[in-house]
């Protein structure tokens, strides 16, 4: 009797598990039906935009549909599409190049379509690269931060499209950090570079399609631009609140956790401290041989910054700064992403290391133009000067706030969702 009772319970549990799994699968399928990326909307509803035309595609491994099919293959196999050229940004079309590594032009083995590099010597498509193209497509996942170079690859492609009388279509994708939060200083023109081309804040809270419209009108590009919107994306959605799988946009952006800390942790690149490149947790791990992990973690935790905890951590990078040298520092643990302020947190980290280790910490040496890479990242010279002068973070925030508020008014005109 007891055995039958136990068997009955096990069968009931199995049935309930099966039913629950089926419901979850059905819910996910329904969710997927309501959510569509720009590439899916293009191929399902707006194929006439490219039908019968020679198509040039700017993309990388993030250019996939919800089933993780590459847009390169989707277009190449589509009988209504004539894919004639591919263009690879930093890290290349297949994502095989490290940060800053030059990617040569070549023939894509899978499709036989020529691939042109848009990084290194030629960041902007030349007339020769566009000679066999009637329309340009851009489909790359951004990470919601001004430093990320793909949005400037897009802007330069828009310039080239304008100069060569070619329409350009941007296929929209989510901002993985949500589209509601905006943070940090607006870039000043003097500090413009490939890690910050236009006067936008560090965390801009916009999709690539929205940025394309803003760049096109506010900064005078004037391209024949079409943005194919997503279906079902809401501004308050983080990436993991969509049905999408996270595909690495670049070798050192492996997870959504990386993207969450990146707007502030990337500032470490402008210093002689490791930002965790060469580890499995880039931008989450920060340190150097001269740092005491426990002291730094305790100091940072004493600020009680919103949504974040710092853990004393040590690591040995396999590439980049301090290769094969034990580095001590912290790991950033985001505990509440809705209250977390990544840029402000990054400033606290930089300022604290600067103040605790004045004889060892250094900002990157200014280049021939007199501008430090740290200044290119912050978009001004006042933050580095403020840290060196002993200013508080609150004082620095007060300085950039007026320009941020002006940007918010401009931004509002270009929001699509």
C-alpha positions as CSV (number, residue, x, y, z in Angstrom):
1,X,0.0,0.0,0.0
2,X,2.8,2.3,1.0
3,X,4.7,1.6,-2.3
4,X,1.6,2.3,-4.3
5,X,1.1,5.6,-2.5
6,X,4.7,6.6,-3.1
7,X,4.4,5.6,-6.8
8,X,1.3,7.6,-7.1
9,X,3.0,10.7,-5.7
10,X,5.9,10.3,-8.0
11,X,3.6,10.0,-11.0
12,X,1.7,13.1,-9.9
13,X,5.0,15.0,-9.6
14,X,6.1,13.9,-13.0
15,X,2.8,14.9,-14.6
16,X,2.9,18.3,-12.9
17,X,6.5,18.8,-14.0
18,X,5.6,18.0,-17.6
19,X,2.6,20.3,-17.6
20,X,4.6,23.1,-16.0
21,X,7.3,22.7,-18.7
22,X,4.7,22.7,-21.4
23,X,3.1,25.9,-20.1
24,X,6.5,27.6,-19.8
25,X,7.4,26.5,-23.3
26,X,4.1,27.8,-24.6
27,X,4.5,31.1,-22.7
28,X,8.0,31.5,-24.2
29,X,6.7,30.9,-27.7
30,X,3.9,33.4,-27.2
31,X,6.4,35.9,-25.9
32,X,8.7,35.3,-28.9
33,X,5.7,35.8,-31.2
34,X,5.1,39.3,-29.7
35,X,8.8,40.2,-29.8
36,X,10.6,40.8,-33.1
37,X,14.0,42.2,-33.9
38,X,14.5,44.7,-36.7
39,X,16.0,42.0,-38.9
40,X,12.9,39.8,-38.3
41,X,10.5,42.7,-39.1
42,X,12.6,43.4,-42.3
43,X,12.5,39.9,-43.6
44,X,8.8,39.3,-42.6
45,X,7.2,42.6,-43.4
46,X,9.5,45.0,-45.1
47,X,11.5,42.9,-47.6
48,X,10.6,45.4,-50.3
49,X,13.1,47.8,-48.8
50,X,15.9,45.5,-50.2
51,X,14.2,43.3,-52.8
52,X,15.9,43.4,-56.2
53,X,18.7,45.5,-54.9
54,X,22.4,44.9,-54.3
55,X,22.8,44.8,-50.6
56,X,25.9,45.7,-48.5
57,X,25.7,44.4,-44.9
58,X,27.5,45.8,-41.9
59,X,27.3,43.2,-39.1
60,X,29.2,41.0,-36.6
61,X,28.3,37.8,-34.7
62,X,25.5,39.7,-32.8
63,X,23.6,40.1,-36.1
64,X,21.3,37.1,-35.5
65,X,17.6,36.4,-35.2
66,X,15.9,35.0,-32.2
67,X,16.8,31.5,-33.3
68,X,20.5,32.6,-33.5
69,X,20.6,32.4,-37.3
70,X,23.2,34.8,-38.7
71,X,21.7,37.7,-40.8
72,X,24.5,37.0,-43.2
73,X,23.2,33.5,-43.9
74,X,19.5,34.7,-43.8
75,X,20.1,37.3,-46.5
76,X,22.4,35.0,-48.5
77,X,19.9,32.2,-48.7
78,X,16.9,34.5,-49.3
79,X,15.9,34.4,-53.0
80,X,14.7,38.0,-52.9
81,X,18.0,39.3,-51.6
82,X,21.2,39.9,-53.6
83,X,24.0,40.1,-50.9
84,X,27.0,41.6,-52.6
85,X,29.3,42.9,-49.8
86,X,30.0,42.5,-46.1
87,X,31.6,45.0,-43.8
88,X,33.3,44.1,-40.5
89,X,33.7,46.5,-37.6
90,X,36.2,46.2,-34.8
91,X,36.6,42.4,-34.0
92,X,35.4,41.5,-37.6
93,X,32.2,40.0,-39.1
94,X,32.8,36.7,-37.3
95,X,34.2,38.3,-34.1
96,X,37.6,36.7,-34.3
97,X,39.8,39.8,-33.7
98,X,40.9,41.2,-30.3
99,X,40.3,44.8,-29.3
100,X,42.3,47.2,-31.5
101,X,43.5,44.4,-33.8
102,X,43.5,45.3,-37.5
103,X,41.1,43.1,-39.5
104,X,42.1,42.8,-43.1
105,X,39.7,42.6,-46.0
106,X,39.0,39.1,-47.2
107,X,36.4,36.7,-48.7
108,X,33.9,35.2,-46.4
109,X,34.5,31.4,-46.6
110,X,30.8,30.4,-46.0
111,X,29.2,32.7,-48.6
112,X,32.0,33.7,-50.9
113,X,31.0,37.4,-50.4
114,X,33.8,39.9,-50.1
115,X,34.3,41.3,-46.6
116,X,35.7,44.8,-46.1
117,X,37.3,46.0,-42.9
118,X,35.8,49.0,-41.2
119,X,38.5,49.1,-38.5
120,X,42.1,50.0,-38.6
121,X,43.2,52.0,-41.6
122,X,39.7,52.3,-43.1
123,X,36.9,53.0,-40.6
124,X,34.6,54.5,-43.3
125,X,33.5,52.6,-46.4
126,X,35.2,54.0,-49.5
127,X,33.5,54.6,-52.9
128,X,35.3,51.4,-54.1
129,X,33.9,49.4,-51.3
130,X,30.4,50.6,-52.2
131,X,30.7,50.3,-55.9
132,X,28.6,47.1,-56.1
133,X,26.0,48.2,-53.6
134,X,22.5,49.8,-53.9
135,X,21.6,49.8,-50.3
136,X,23.5,49.5,-47.0
137,X,22.2,47.5,-44.0
138,X,23.4,47.9,-40.4
139,X,22.7,45.2,-37.9
140,X,24.9,45.1,-34.8
141,X,24.1,44.8,-31.1
142,X,25.2,47.9,-29.1
143,X,25.8,47.8,-25.3
144,X,24.3,51.2,-24.4
145,X,27.6,53.0,-23.6
146,X,29.3,55.9,-25.5
147,X,32.7,54.3,-25.6
148,X,31.5,51.3,-27.7
149,X,32.9,51.8,-31.2
150,X,30.2,50.1,-33.2
151,X,27.9,53.1,-33.0
152,X,30.6,55.2,-34.7
153,X,31.0,52.5,-37.4
154,X,27.3,53.1,-38.0
155,X,27.7,56.9,-38.1
156,X,30.6,56.7,-40.6
157,X,28.7,54.3,-42.7
158,X,25.8,56.8,-42.7
159,X,28.3,59.5,-43.9
160,X,29.5,57.2,-46.7
161,X,26.0,56.4,-47.7
162,X,25.2,60.1,-47.9
163,X,28.3,60.9,-49.9
164,X,27.7,58.0,-52.4
165,X,23.9,58.6,-52.7
166,X,23.1,55.2,-51.2
167,X,20.2,54.7,-48.7
168,X,21.1,53.1,-45.4
169,X,18.8,50.9,-43.3
170,X,19.4,50.4,-39.5
171,X,17.8,47.3,-38.1
172,X,17.1,48.1,-34.5
173,X,18.1,46.0,-31.4
174,X,17.5,46.5,-27.7
175,X,19.7,48.6,-25.4
176,X,20.8,45.9,-23.0
177,X,20.9,48.3,-20.1
178,X,17.3,49.3,-20.7
179,X,16.3,52.6,-22.4
180,X,15.3,54.6,-19.4
181,X,18.5,55.5,-17.5
182,X,20.9,58.2,-18.7
183,X,24.1,59.0,-16.8
184,X,27.4,60.7,-17.1
185,X,28.9,63.8,-18.8
186,X,28.1,64.8,-22.4
187,X,31.2,64.6,-24.6
188,X,32.8,67.9,-25.4
189,X,33.9,68.3,-29.1
190,X,37.6,68.8,-28.2
191,X,37.7,65.2,-26.9
192,X,36.0,63.5,-29.8
193,X,37.6,60.2,-30.8
194,X,36.6,56.7,-32.0
195,X,35.6,56.0,-28.4
196,X,33.3,59.0,-28.3
197,X,32.5,60.8,-31.6
198,X,29.4,62.8,-30.7
199,X,28.0,64.9,-27.8
200,X,26.1,62.2,-26.0
201,X,26.5,61.1,-22.4
202,X,28.3,57.9,-21.3
203,X,25.1,55.9,-20.7
204,X,22.8,57.3,-23.3
205,X,19.7,55.1,-22.8
206,X,19.0,54.8,-26.6
207,X,18.8,52.0,-29.1
208,X,21.0,52.0,-32.2
209,X,18.1,53.0,-34.3
210,X,17.3,56.0,-32.1
211,X,21.0,56.9,-32.1
212,X,21.1,56.7,-35.9
213,X,18.2,59.2,-36.1
214,X,19.9,61.5,-33.5
215,X,23.3,61.4,-35.3
216,X,21.7,62.0,-38.7
217,X,19.8,65.1,-37.7
218,X,21.5,66.7,-34.7
219,X,25.1,66.2,-36.1
220,X,24.3,67.0,-39.8
221,X,25.0,63.6,-41.5
222,X,21.8,63.9,-43.6
223,X,21.8,60.4,-44.9
224,X,18.8,58.7,-46.6
225,X,18.1,56.8,-43.4
226,X,15.4,54.2,-42.6
227,X,15.2,52.6,-39.1
228,X,13.3,49.3,-39.0
229,X,11.9,49.2,-35.5
230,X,11.5,46.2,-33.2
231,X,8.2,44.8,-32.1
232,X,7.5,44.2,-28.4
233,X,10.5,46.0,-26.9
234,X,9.7,48.3,-24.0
235,X,12.1,51.0,-22.7
236,X,12.3,49.5,-19.2
237,X,13.5,46.1,-20.4
238,X,17.0,44.9,-19.7
239,X,18.4,42.4,-22.2
240,X,17.5,39.4,-20.1
241,X,13.9,40.5,-19.9
242,X,13.6,39.9,-23.7
243,X,13.4,36.4,-25.3
244,X,16.9,36.9,-26.7
245,X,20.0,35.0,-25.9
246,X,23.1,37.1,-25.2
247,X,25.7,36.9,-28.0
248,X,29.1,38.4,-27.2
249,X,29.3,41.7,-29.0
250,X,33.1,41.6,-28.6
251,X,35.7,39.3,-26.9
252,X,35.8,41.3,-23.7
253,X,32.0,41.7,-23.4
254,X,31.1,38.1,-22.6
255,X,27.9,38.6,-20.5
256,X,25.1,41.1,-19.6
257,X,26.9,41.4,-16.3
258,X,29.9,42.9,-18.2
259,X,27.7,45.3,-20.0
260,X,26.1,46.5,-16.7
261,X,29.5,47.5,-15.2
262,X,31.1,48.7,-18.4
263,X,29.9,52.4,-18.4
264,X,32.0,53.0,-15.3
265,X,34.6,50.2,-15.3
266,X,35.8,51.1,-18.7
267,X,37.3,54.3,-17.2
268,X,40.1,52.0,-15.8
269,X,41.3,51.6,-19.4
270,X,42.5,55.2,-19.1
271,X,44.8,54.3,-16.2
272,X,47.7,52.0,-15.4
273,X,45.3,49.7,-13.4
274,X,44.0,46.5,-15.0
275,X,40.3,46.4,-16.1
276,X,40.4,42.6,-16.0
277,X,41.2,42.0,-19.6
278,X,42.8,38.6,-19.8
279,X,40.4,37.1,-17.2
280,X,37.0,35.5,-17.5
281,X,35.5,38.6,-15.8
282,X,36.7,41.7,-17.8
283,X,35.5,45.0,-16.3
284,X,34.1,43.3,-13.3
285,X,37.6,42.6,-12.0
286,X,39.8,45.6,-11.3
287,X,43.3,45.6,-9.8
288,X,47.0,46.0,-10.0
289,X,50.1,44.5,-8.2
290,X,50.4,47.6,-6.0
291,X,46.9,47.4,-4.6
292,X,45.8,45.8,-1.3
293,X,42.5,44.0,-2.0
294,X,41.1,44.1,1.5
295,X,41.8,47.8,1.9
296,X,40.4,48.8,-1.4
297,X,37.2,46.8,-1.0
298,X,36.7,48.1,2.5
299,X,37.1,51.7,1.4
300,X,34.7,51.4,-1.6
301,X,32.1,49.6,0.5
302,X,32.3,52.4,3.1
303,X,30.7,54.7,0.6
304,X,27.5,52.6,0.5
305,X,27.0,53.2,-3.2
306,X,23.6,52.2,-4.5
307,X,23.1,48.7,-5.9
308,X,26.7,47.5,-5.7
309,X,29.0,45.6,-3.4
310,X,32.8,45.3,-3.8
311,X,34.5,42.0,-3.0
312,X,38.3,41.8,-2.4
313,X,39.7,39.8,-5.3
314,X,43.0,38.8,-6.8
315,X,43.6,37.7,-10.4
316,X,46.4,37.0,-12.9
317,X,45.7,38.5,-16.4
318,X,46.7,36.3,-19.4
319,X,46.7,39.3,-21.8
320,X,46.8,43.1,-21.7
321,X,48.1,44.9,-18.5
322,X,50.2,42.9,-15.9
323,X,50.3,39.7,-18.0
324,X,51.1,36.7,-15.8
325,X,51.5,39.0,-12.8
326,X,49.3,38.7,-9.7
327,X,47.0,41.7,-9.4
328,X,45.0,42.6,-6.4
329,X,41.8,44.6,-6.2
330,X,38.1,44.1,-6.3
331,X,35.3,42.4,-8.1
332,X,32.2,44.6,-8.8
333,X,29.0,42.8,-7.7
334,X,25.8,44.5,-8.9
335,X,23.1,43.8,-6.3
336,X,20.3,46.0,-7.6
337,X,20.7,47.1,-11.2
338,X,17.8,49.5,-11.0
339,X,19.5,51.7,-8.4
340,X,23.1,51.0,-9.5
341,X,24.9,53.9,-11.2
342,X,27.7,52.4,-13.2
343,X,29.5,55.6,-14.3
344,X,29.4,57.2,-10.9
345,X,30.6,53.9,-9.4
346,X,33.5,53.8,-11.9
347,X,34.5,57.3,-10.9
348,X,34.6,56.4,-7.2
349,X,36.8,53.4,-8.1
350,X,39.3,55.6,-10.1
351,X,39.4,58.4,-7.5
352,X,39.8,56.0,-4.6
353,X,42.7,54.1,-6.2
354,X,44.2,57.5,-7.1
355,X,43.9,58.7,-3.5
356,X,45.0,55.5,-1.8
357,X,48.1,54.9,-4.1
358,X,49.3,58.3,-5.2
359,X,52.9,57.0,-5.9
360,X,51.8,54.1,-8.0
361,X,48.5,55.1,-9.8
362,X,48.8,56.9,-13.1
363,X,46.5,58.2,-15.8
364,X,47.5,57.2,-19.3
365,X,50.1,59.6,-20.7
366,X,48.6,62.3,-23.0
367,X,49.2,61.8,-26.7
368,X,50.6,64.3,-29.2
369,X,47.4,66.3,-28.9
370,X,47.9,66.7,-25.2
371,X,44.8,64.6,-24.4
372,X,44.9,61.6,-22.2
373,X,42.9,58.5,-23.2
374,X,41.1,58.9,-19.8
375,X,39.9,62.3,-21.1
376,X,38.6,60.7,-24.3
377,X,36.6,58.3,-22.2
378,X,35.1,60.9,-19.9
379,X,34.6,63.2,-22.8
380,X,36.3,66.2,-21.1
381,X,39.5,67.2,-19.2
382,X,37.7,68.4,-16.1
383,X,37.2,65.0,-14.4
384,X,40.8,64.0,-14.5
385,X,41.8,67.5,-13.3
386,X,39.1,67.3,-10.6
387,X,40.4,63.9,-9.3
388,X,44.0,65.3,-9.3
389,X,42.8,68.4,-7.5
390,X,40.9,66.4,-4.8
391,X,37.4,67.4,-5.8
392,X,34.5,65.2,-4.6
393,X,32.4,63.2,-7.0
394,X,29.4,65.3,-6.1
395,X,31.3,68.5,-7.2
396,X,32.2,66.8,-10.5
397,X,28.6,65.7,-11.1
398,X,27.3,69.2,-10.5
399,X,29.6,70.4,-13.3
400,X,28.3,68.1,-16.0
401,X,24.6,68.1,-15.0
402,X,23.5,71.2,-17.0
403,X,24.8,69.7,-20.3
404,X,23.2,66.3,-19.4
405,X,19.8,68.0,-18.9
406,X,20.1,69.7,-22.3
407,X,20.8,66.4,-23.9
408,X,17.7,64.8,-22.3
409,X,15.6,67.4,-24.1
410,X,17.2,66.6,-27.4
411,X,17.1,62.9,-26.9
412,X,13.3,62.9,-26.3
413,X,12.7,63.8,-30.0
414,X,14.3,60.6,-31.2
415,X,12.8,57.9,-28.9
416,X,11.0,55.3,-30.9
417,X,9.5,53.2,-28.0
